Amino acid sequence: MRKNSYNNPSTKTDAHLLQALHILFTEIQKLKTAVLDSIQADDDKMELRDTVFVKDTVGVSDRTLLRYQNLGLIQVYQRDKGGKKYFKLDDVLRLKRYLNS
């Protein structure tokens, strides 16, 4: 082995490294696109429920539901122009299981 060969990288090695990084970058971009597409597909199938449904299902009052929102136990997913709150059905069912356990 030549003396100090590790300090003198050849341009061929740099080119191979850049090519490998480029391939890795493009694969990461493909994965990112696939994950984002799957998340958006799940959002299209998601069921939203209004506040009245949540209160009836979980069995709480307006004030208690607001308290649970402030504690982070459930989050408002969407609001319409009138200010009506909508929650994900999965979050509602999760909150109900949490309170009944």
trRosetta pair geometry for C-beta under 8 A, 3 or more apart (Angstrom, degrees):
i j d omega theta_ij theta_ji phi_ij phi_ji
1 5 6.0 -117 177 19 88 138
2 5 4.3 103 71 -59 95 114
4 7 4.7 -36 -176 31 89 118
4 8 6.5 67 131 -9 89 103
5 8 6.2 -72 -148 48 38 96
9 13 5.0 -109 -174 74 96 134
9 14 6.1 104 131 -50 120 91
10 13 4.9 102 60 2 79 99
10 14 7.3 -142 100 -1 47 86
11 14 5.3 -51 -150 38 42 115
11 15 6.2 46 151 -23 69 102
12 15 5.7 -52 -149 34 31 112
12 16 6.5 31 153 -17 63 105
13 16 5.8 -54 -149 37 32 110
13 17 6.3 34 152 -20 65 107
14 17 5.6 -54 -146 37 31 113
14 18 6.3 31 156 -17 66 105
15 18 5.8 -53 -146 37 30 109
15 19 6.3 31 154 -19 63 107
16 19 5.6 -54 -146 37 31 112
16 20 6.3 32 154 -19 65 106
17 20 5.7 -55 -147 37 30 110
17 21 6.3 30 154 -18 64 106
18 21 5.7 -53 -145 38 32 112
18 22 6.3 35 154 -22 64 105
19 22 5.7 -53 -149 34 31 113
19 23 6.5 31 153 -18 64 104
20 23 5.8 -53 -149 36 32 111
20 24 6.3 33 152 -18 64 107
21 24 5.6 -54 -146 39 32 113
21 25 6.2 36 154 -23 65 106
22 25 5.6 -52 -147 35 30 114
22 26 6.5 27 156 -16 64 105
23 26 6.0 -56 -149 37 30 108
23 27 6.5 29 153 -17 64 107
24 27 5.8 -57 -150 37 31 111
24 28 6.4 31 153 -20 65 106
25 28 5.7 -54 -149 35 31 111
25 29 6.5 32 153 -19 64 105
26 29 5.6 -51 -148 35 34 114
26 30 6.6 38 152 -21 64 102
27 30 5.6 -51 -150 33 34 113
27 31 6.5 34 152 -17 65 104
28 31 5.7 -54 -149 37 33 112
28 32 6.2 37 152 -22 66 106
29 32 5.6 -51 -145 35 32 114
29 33 6.4 33 155 -19 64 105
30 33 5.8 -55 -150 36 30 111
30 34 6.4 30 152 -19 64 107
31 34 5.7 -56 -148 37 32 112
31 35 6.3 30 156 -18 66 106
32 35 5.9 -55 -147 36 29 109
32 36 6.3 25 157 -15 64 108
33 36 5.9 -57 -145 40 29 108
33 37 6.2 31 156 -20 64 108
34 37 5.8 -55 -147 36 29 112
34 38 6.5 26 156 -18 64 106
35 38 5.9 -57 -149 36 31 109
35 39 6.4 31 153 -19 65 105
36 39 5.7 -52 -147 35 33 112
36 40 6.4 31 156 -16 65 106
37 40 5.9 -56 -148 38 31 109
37 41 6.4 34 153 -22 64 106
38 41 5.6 -51 -147 34 33 114
38 42 6.6 36 153 -20 64 103
39 42 5.7 -54 -153 34 33 111
39 43 6.5 35 150 -22 65 104
40 43 5.5 -49 -148 32 36 115
40 44 6.8 43 152 -25 64 99
41 44 5.8 -48 -156 26 34 114
41 45 7.1 21 152 -8 63 106
42 45 6.0 -66 -155 42 36 104
42 46 6.6 56 146 -50 67 97
43 46 5.3 -34 -151 -1 38 124
46 88 5.9 -52 -174 -131 119 99
46 89 7.4 177 -177 22 71 93
46 90 7.6 -71 -141 -2 94 111
47 88 7.4 99 75 -160 56 57
47 89 4.1 11 84 -10 105 135
48 77 6.3 -133 -118 73 106 133
48 78 6.3 -32 -132 38 149 122
48 86 4.2 22 174 170 121 122
48 87 6.8 143 -157 67 70 30
48 88 6.5 -49 -103 -96 63 41
48 89 7.1 -126 -90 -31 14 82
49 53 4.1 -104 -180 84 112 141
49 54 5.9 136 113 -53 115 80
49 57 7.7 12 153 -5 159 143
49 86 6.7 146 68 -157 28 73
49 87 5.5 -33 65 64 83 84
49 88 7.8 32 19 142 86 8
49 89 5.4 98 -19 -85 114 75
49 92 5.7 -12 51 -32 140 155
50 53 5.4 101 58 10 66 101
50 54 7.3 -125 108 -5 37 93
50 84 6.2 -28 -136 170 111 113
50 85 7.0 116 -154 82 62 59
50 86 5.8 -44 -92 -100 55 70
50 87 7.8 124 -126 17 9 81
51 54 5.6 -56 -148 36 35 113
51 55 6.2 34 157 -19 69 105
51 62 7.5 38 166 -117 128 82
51 65 6.8 120 -155 132 95 162
51 84 7.2 -132 0 -165 108 76
51 85 5.1 70 -56 64 106 102
51 87 7.6 101 -83 -10 51 109
52 55 5.9 -54 -147 37 29 109
52 56 6.3 24 157 -13 64 109
53 56 5.9 -61 -147 41 29 107
53 57 5.9 23 159 -17 67 113
53 92 7.3 -21 119 -134 98 162
54 57 5.9 -59 -141 40 26 107
54 58 5.9 3 170 2 66 115
54 60 8.0 -35 134 50 83 103
54 65 6.3 99 115 -129 121 135
54 74 7.5 138 -157 157 138 162
54 87 5.4 62 -75 31 135 144
54 92 5.2 -126 -115 -119 84 116
54 95 7.9 27 -160 64 101 145
55 58 6.6 -63 -132 49 20 94
55 59 7.6 93 170 -84 51 7
55 60 5.8 -108 -137 70 68 66
55 61 6.9 37 -145 -130 117 15
55 62 6.9 -22 -95 -70 139 54
55 65 5.9 -71 -85 -48 86 140
56 59 7.4 19 -177 -74 24 49
57 92 5.7 46 87 166 148 120
57 93 7.9 -67 158 -81 138 57
57 96 6.1 -76 142 -74 96 135
58 65 7.4 126 66 -93 141 96
58 92 6.8 -121 -48 -165 105 82
58 95 5.7 -25 -105 112 131 113
58 96 5.1 -133 -105 -86 71 83
58 99 6.4 81 -163 27 96 152
59 99 8.0 -167 55 114 100 147
60 64 3.9 -120 -176 91 113 128
60 65 5.3 143 102 -55 122 78
60 68 7.2 58 121 -15 172 134
61 64 4.8 95 50 10 75 102
61 65 7.0 -136 95 -5 39 88
62 65 5.9 -60 -151 37 28 110
62 66 6.4 28 153 -18 65 107
63 66 5.7 -55 -151 36 31 112
63 67 6.5 35 149 -21 64 104
64 67 5.4 -50 -149 34 35 116
64 68 6.5 38 151 -20 65 102
65 68 5.6 -51 -149 35 34 112
65 69 6.6 39 149 -21 63 102
65 74 7.6 -48 -160 62 77 135
66 69 5.5 -50 -151 32 35 115
66 70 6.5 34 151 -17 66 104
67 70 5.7 -55 -149 37 33 111
67 71 6.3 27 153 -14 66 108
68 71 5.7 -56 -144 41 32 109
68 73 4.2 -71 -169 59 88 122
68 74 5.3 30 132 22 112 101
68 95 6.7 65 177 -147 145 133
69 72 7.7 43 177 -69 30 24
69 73 7.5 -79 -66 51 23 77
69 74 5.9 -55 -87 77 63 80
69 75 6.9 110 -139 -107 79 36
69 76 6.6 25 -135 -30 128 91
72 75 7.2 4 -148 -66 56 92
73 95 5.8 93 148 -118 102 104
73 98 6.9 -158 -159 93 112 156
74 87 6.2 0 172 -139 117 136
74 91 5.3 118 -138 156 86 114
74 92 7.1 56 -131 -87 135 49
74 95 4.9 -15 -65 -69 118 142
75 87 7.5 142 83 -128 44 88
75 91 6.6 -102 40 -146 72 158
76 79 6.4 24 160 -55 129 92
76 85 4.7 -81 -128 -152 117 109
76 86 7.1 88 -164 58 77 44
76 87 6.4 -78 -119 -82 44 75
77 86 5.7 -66 63 102 94 82
77 87 5.8 121 2 -133 101 31
77 88 5.0 101 -51 -38 148 84
77 91 7.4 172 -46 12 114 145
78 85 7.9 139 82 -160 47 47
78 86 4.5 -15 66 60 90 115
79 83 5.9 -17 -175 -145 119 33
79 84 6.6 153 -155 72 67 42
79 85 5.8 -29 -99 -99 83 53
79 86 7.0 -176 -83 15 33 83
80 83 7.2 -46 70 20 67 18
80 84 4.9 5 34 50 107 97
80 86 7.3 77 -29 -21 88 115
87 91 5.5 -114 174 76 101 121
87 92 5.5 109 114 -57 126 99
88 91 4.3 88 67 4 94 105
88 92 7.1 -161 94 -9 50 83
89 92 5.5 -52 -150 33 37 114
89 93 6.4 32 155 -15 68 105
90 93 6.0 -58 -148 40 30 107
90 94 6.2 32 153 -21 65 108
91 94 5.6 -53 -145 37 31 114
91 95 6.3 34 155 -20 65 104
92 95 5.9 -55 -152 34 29 110
92 96 6.5 30 151 -19 63 106
93 96 5.5 -51 -147 35 34 114
93 97 6.5 35 154 -18 65 102
94 97 5.8 -54 -150 36 32 109
94 98 6.3 34 151 -22 65 107
95 98 5.5 -54 -147 35 32 115
95 99 6.3 25 158 -14 66 107
96 99 6.1 -58 -145 39 28 105
96 100 6.2 16 160 -10 64 115
97 100 6.0 -67 -142 45 28 104
97 101 6.3 34 159 -35 65 107
98 101 6.2 -54 -149 20 26 112
